[in-house]
C-alpha cells in the first residue's frame, strides 16, 4: 500500500538528472530510448525493445500513476524512465522504486546513481524503507543497487504488467541506513 501522503509524481532535479511525470504524449520519445535491445539483455523481459512489448510496458507505466520521464539535466535529452510503485510487502511505510532503464549512453557513469539518489531522498520524506525488485539475472542492476547500500532481503516471483511471472530478487534500503552522498 502506498502511503496516502506520498507525492508519487513530483518533478525533481539534481546536477545530473531531472525527472517529471510521464504522460501519454511521451510514448515516441521514450520508445526512441527503449528500442535498443542491449538495454534489456539482462532484464527478465528481454523483448521490451520491440514495439508491441514496449506499448504494454508504457501502458503499465501510465496506469501506475508513479512513472517518470528521465532527462539528462545538462542537455535536456530524454534518457529513460523509472517509477514509484507499491512495495507489495505489507509495510505502509515502504515504497518501491522500479521499472528503471537508461540509455546506454548514460551507463557506467553517475546517472543511475544520481537518479536513484534523487528518488530515494524524496521517498524518505514519507517512508522508512525503499524496496527494489530486480531480475534474478540482472547482475548489472543488482551491483548498482548494492553500491547504494541496498541489502538483498528475499526472492519473489513477480508478474510485470501484462508480462509472464519471473524470478526477482528483493533489495531494501532502510531510512536509518541511508547515507549515500
CORNOR-V829151 format. One record per backbone hydrogen bond with DSSP energy under -0.5 kcal/mol. CO is the residue of the C=O (numbers start at 1). NH is the residue of the N-H. E is the energy in kcal/mol with one decimal. If there is no record, write none. Layout:
CO/NH/E  CO/NH/E
This chain:
3/6/-1.8  6/8/-1.2  7/10/-0.6  10/12/-0.6  12/19/-2.9  16/73/-2.7  17/14/-2.6  18/71/-3.0  19/12/-1.8  20/69/-2.6  23/26/-2.5  24/27/-1.5  26/30/-2.8  27/31/-3.0  28/32/-1.9  29/33/-0.7  30/33/-0.8  30/34/-2.6  31/35/-1.8  33/36/-0.9  35/37/-0.7  36/39/-1.6  36/40/-0.5  37/40/-0.9  38/41/-0.7  40/43/-0.9  44/46/-0.8  45/48/-1.2  47/50/-2.3  50/54/-2.8  51/55/-2.3  52/56/-1.7  53/57/-2.1  54/58/-3.1  55/59/-2.5  56/60/-2.3  57/61/-2.1  58/62/-2.6  59/63/-2.6  60/64/-1.5  61/65/-0.7  61/66/-0.5  61/67/-0.6  62/65/-1.0  66/84/-2.1  67/22/-2.3  68/70/-0.5  68/82/-0.9  69/20/-1.7  70/79/-3.2  70/80/-1.2  71/18/-1.9  71/73/-0.6  72/76/-3.0  77/72/-2.6  79/103/-2.6  80/70/-2.9  81/101/-2.2  82/68/-2.9  83/98/-2.3  85/96/-3.0  90/92/-0.7  91/94/-1.2  93/128/-2.7  93/129/-1.4  95/131/-2.5  96/85/-2.4  98/83/-1.4  101/81/-2.0  103/106/-2.4  104/107/-1.9  110/114/-2.8  111/115/-2.6  112/116/-2.8  113/117/-2.6  114/118/-2.2  115/119/-2.3  116/120/-3.1  117/121/-2.9  118/122/-1.6  119/123/-2.6  120/124/-2.5  122/125/-1.7  123/126/-2.4  123/127/-2.3  128/175/-3.3  129/95/-1.6  130/173/-2.5  131/97/-2.3  132/134/-0.6  132/171/-2.8  134/169/-3.7  135/138/-1.8  137/139/-1.7  138/142/-2.1  139/143/-2.7  140/144/-1.9  141/145/-2.3  142/146/-2.0  143/147/-1.8  144/148/-0.7  145/150/-2.0  146/149/-1.6  151/172/-2.0  154/170/-3.0  156/158/-0.6  156/168/-2.9  158/160/-0.7  158/166/-2.8  160/163/-2.9  164/160/-0.6  166/158/-3.3  167/136/-2.3  168/156/-2.8  169/134/-2.8  169/171/-0.5  170/153/-3.3  170/154/-1.2  171/132/-2.5  172/151/-2.5  173/130/-2.4  174/177/-1.7  174/178/-0.5  175/178/-1.4  177/179/-0.7
